[in-house]
Amino acid sequence: MTDVTDGVLHTLFQSEQGGHEQVVLCQDRASGLKAVIAIHSTALGPALGGTRFYPYATEEEAVADALNLARGMSYKNAMAGLDHGGGKAVIIGDPDRDKTEELLLAYGRFVASLGGRYVTACDVGTYVADMDVVARECRWTTGRSPENGGAGDSSVLTAFGVYQGMRASAQHLWGDPSLRGRRVGIAGVGKVGHHLVEHLVSEGAEVFVTDVREDAVRRITERHPGVGAVADTEALIRVENLDIYAPCALGGALNDDSVPVLTAKVVCGAANNQLAHPGVEKDLADRGILYAPDYVVNAGGVIQVADELHGFDFERCKAKAAKIYDTTLAIFARAKTDGIPPAAAADRIAEQRMAEARRAG
């Protein structure tokens, strides 16, 4: 990406965003590609993380998101026990309007130029078919279709992992992992959220959903008439006697406005970077709300795409994703022992693994 503004440079070097090994600004004028690839850490192995295609208002916003997401992937991969560091890419634009084969091929060439330091996959705004196109220019691509040697849709195991995180939360808080009769509110019923609904309905939970897309909500309620549709997220977090709130859309769902009015006793969802800023995890703890760290419970998808690199086996991946239940319980136990919020406990465990890998290397 040429003509980098002072604002982008400032974002790159903010102290709270620091510690990244490499940030690549990509531009291909012929296809219209503008993208950011951020590599946070390769201490555990090649950085692995998805490609987000989103209409960011500014380049600074895109860079900030890439940096945050890449850092989150380092922690997610560490907690999932994967031999991968953390990276993320964002493509600036409206995927419905700007996504073309030429653009995806150009993006693939940029990823390939990193020589395997970064392995890409799907994220918001990109899909399995897109990764098939990227893979034509870049062998360091996962999340491809089965027809092209890939594992297919990773949202299935992402939802399964979040479901296991919910079960662990229920076990920790109520002494029983069953979600039968629990009132669960899901914000965002897209790629992951609609699979999560299936798990919860099958177990007998009382489910409420909302989404900015009316058709996504309608698809759920037509399939499951017992699921309640709520107007928006603000209404969802105020649902009376809600047991679990599951943010499954974009990040920043837990903030200074939402936390004080949450009725739920547990927050456990698929969205990345749910905590809007440092300190929100303490606000949740002060209100007695149990927070299951997002990058721990939503790791099912990255477990799947990492496995694809070595020859995909669904049952093997599902068994690994099932361990999210035990990992979540271990985090809650560490948080209690150390007298800190679960988010801080998860960070400590992930940082310890990365530090040990750096020392061993």
N, C-alpha and C positions, 0 to 999 in steps of 0.2 A: 504494500500500500504506500504509494508515494505521497509527497506533500503532507507529512506527519505534522500535526498541529502541536503547539506548545501544550495544549490541554491534554493531548494523548501522552506526550512525554511525561507530564506531571503525574498522570494516572499510573503510568508504568513504574514510576519511582517513588510512589507514596510508601511510607514506612509500613503501613498496615497491610499493604499488598506485596511487600517485599519477599525475598527468598526464592523467587522463581529462577530456574536455571537458564531459561531461554524463552523469548517471546518473538514470534515471527509475524510481521505485518505483510499481508499478501495482496497484490492487486494484479488483475489481468484485464486490461482495457477492452480487449476484443470480446470477451464474454460478459464483462461487467462485474466480475468477481471482486469483492472486497472482503477479506477475511482476516481473522486473528487466530494464530495457533500459539497457545501458552503451554509450556512444559514447566511444571512446578518442581518435580523431583524424579530422578531416575535411580535413586538409592536402592530400590528393591528390584529394578529391572526397567525395561522400556516403558515409557509413559503410555498409559492407556486411558482413553476417554472419548466421549462422543462428539459429534459435530452438531451444533445448534444453528438453525437457520431462522433468523428473527429480524424484524424491522426495527432495529435500534434507532433511537432518535438522533444519536450522535456517535461519532467514533469513540469518544471517551467512554460512553456507556457500554459500548461493545467490548472495549479493552478491559474495563473493570469487571464485566461479567465473565470474560474468558479467564482472567486472573483468579477470581473467586472460585469459579467452577473447577479450574485445574487444581487448585489447592485442595478443594474438597475431594477430588478424585484420588489424590495422594493418600488422604486419610481413609477414604472408602476402600481402596485396594489393600491398604495395610490391614485394616480391620477384617477384611474378607479373607485374609491369608493368601493373597495372590502375589506372585513374583513380578509385580508391575508397579511402577511409579505412577504419578498422576499427571495428566495432561487434558487439555480441552481445546476445541476449536469453535469459533463462532463465525458464521457467514452473515454479513449485513444485507438485509433485504427481506422482501415479502416472499415466502416460499411459494405461495399460490400464483404470484405474478412474475417473480424474477428467476425462479429455478429453471434451468435448462440443462440439457445434456452437455453442451459446450462448457457451461460454468462448472458443473460437477467434475468434468474431466480436467479442467484447469486447476481446480482445487486438489484433485488427486495428484497432479504433478507437483504441487507445493508440498504435500505431505510426503511424497516419495523423495523429495530433495533432502529430507531430514535423515534419510538412510536408516530408518527403523527406530530412531529415538522416540518417535511418537506413532502409536497405533490408533487409528480412528474407528468410529462406529456410529450408530444412530443416536440421535437425541431429539429434542423438540424441533419439529419442522423438517426432519429428515427420516427416511424410511429404508426398509430393506432394499427396495428397488434402487434407491439412490446409492446405497453402498455398492450394489452390483456395478453401477456406472463408475464410481470412484475407483473400484478395484481394477478396472481396465487400465488405469494409469499407475496404480499403487498397490503393491503386494502387501503392504502393511495396513490392510483394511479388514475389519471383521464385522459381524452383524449382517452378513450377506444371505441371500436366499438359499434354500436347500438345493435348488437346481444349479446353483453356481458354487457348490461346495461349502455353503454356510449353514448356520444353525437356525436362521429365520428370526421370527419376532421375539425379541428379548423381553418384551413387556410381560409375557406370561410368568416368567420366573421373578421378575421385579415385583409383581403383585403378590406372588407366593411368599417372597421374603418379607414384604410389609405385613402380610397376614401372620407370619410367624412372629414378627415383632409385636404385633397386637396381642397375640397369645401370651408372649412372655410378659408383656406389660400387665395383662390381666392376672397372670400368676403372681407377679410381684405385688400388685396392689390389692387384689381380692383373694389370693390364695387358691385360684382355680383358673386354668388357662382357657376354659370354655368361654365362647363369646355368645352363646345362646341367650337371647333376651337382652343383650347389651344394645344400647342405642348408639349407633355409629353414624357420624356425619362425614361425607366425602365431598371435598371441594375439588372438582375436576374429574370427569368420568371419560377421559380420552383413552389413549393407548393402554395405560396402566389401570386407571380408575375403574374401567368397566370390568376388568378381570377381578379386581378386588371385590367388587360388588358380588360377583358370583360366589367367591369363597364365603363371604359373610352371610349371604342369603341361604346358602347350602347349610350353614351351621345354625341358622335360626336367629340371627341378629336382626334387630330392627334398624333399617337403613334409611338414611336421608341423603339426597344428593343435590348438587347444584353444579352448573357449568355455564360459561359465557355463551356456549352454543346450545341453543334450544333443541336442535336435532339430537345432540348427544344425550341430553336428559330424556327426551322422548323415547329414544331407543331403549334406554334402561327401563323406564316405567311401562312401556308396552310389553317388554319381556318379563318384567317382574312387577305386576300391578300393586303389590304390597309395599314397594319402595316409595318413600315420600319425596316429592319434588319441592325444593325450596327456592325462593326467588333469586337469592344471591348469597355470596359468602358471608356478608355481614349478618344476614338473617340466620344462616346455618350455625354460626358460632354462638348464637343466642338461643338455639333450640333448647327448650326446657328439659332438664335432666339428661342431657347428652353425656354419655360415658366416654366416648372416644371421638376425637376430631382428627380427620385424616386429610391434610393438605396434599393434593396430588396434581397441582398445576405448577405455576411458576414460583420462584423463591420469594422470600421476604414476607411470608404469610403470618409469621409471629412477630408482631411489632408493638409499638407503644399504644396503638389504638386497639388492636385485637386482643392482646393478652388480658387487659383489665376486664373485658366483658365475656371472655370464654366461659362457657358453662361446663365444658368437658373436664373430666378428671385425668384424662390421658391425651397426649398428642402423639400420633404415630402415623406418618404418611409418606408418600413416595416422592414428593417434591424435593429438589435439591436446595440447599442454602435457605432453609426455612426461617432461621433466626436472622432478623433484619439487621441487627448490629450486636456487638459484644455487650453483654449485660442482660439481654433478653432471657437467657437461660436461667439467670438468678431470679428474674421477675417471675418466671414460671414456677420455680422452686418455692419462692416466697408465698405464692398463692396455693401451694400444695398440688400443683399440676405436674404429673409425671411426664417427662419428655423423653421419648425414644429417639436418640440421635438419627437424623435423616440419613446420613451417609452409611450408617450401619444397617438399617432396616431395608433400604432400597438397593442393596448390593446384589440382589439376585440377577439383575440384568448384566452387570459387569462380570459376574461369575460365569454366566453363559457365554458372553462374547470372548472372554479370555480362554475358555475351554475350546472354543471353535478353532483357535490358533493351533491346537494340538490334536484335532480330530474330535468332532463334537459327539458327546454321548448325553442324551437328555436326562436319563435316570441318574447318571453320575453327577450332573449339574444340580438336579433337584435335591439330591442328598446333601450336596454342599450348601445349597440355599436353605435347607431345613435347619442347618446349624446356626442360622441367624437367631433362632430362638435361644440357643445356649449362649451365644455371644451377647445378646441383649441382656439376658439375666446376669451375666458376668459383669457387664457395665453397671447395672443397677447396684450390684453388690459392691463393686469398687467405689462407686459414688457414696454409698452409705459408710463404708470403711474410712474413706478419705474426707468425708464431710463436705463434699462438693457436688454440684449439679451433674447429672449424667452426661451432658455434653462435654464438660471438662474432663470427666473420667475417660470418655471415649478418646478424646484428644491425647491424653497422657499415654494410653495404651498404644495408640497408633504412632505417636512420636517416639516411644520407646523402641518399637519394632524398626522404624526407619533409622534411628540412631544406631542401633545394634548392627544394621546392615551396612551403614557407612563405615563403622569401625572394622567390621569383618572384611570390607572391601579394601 
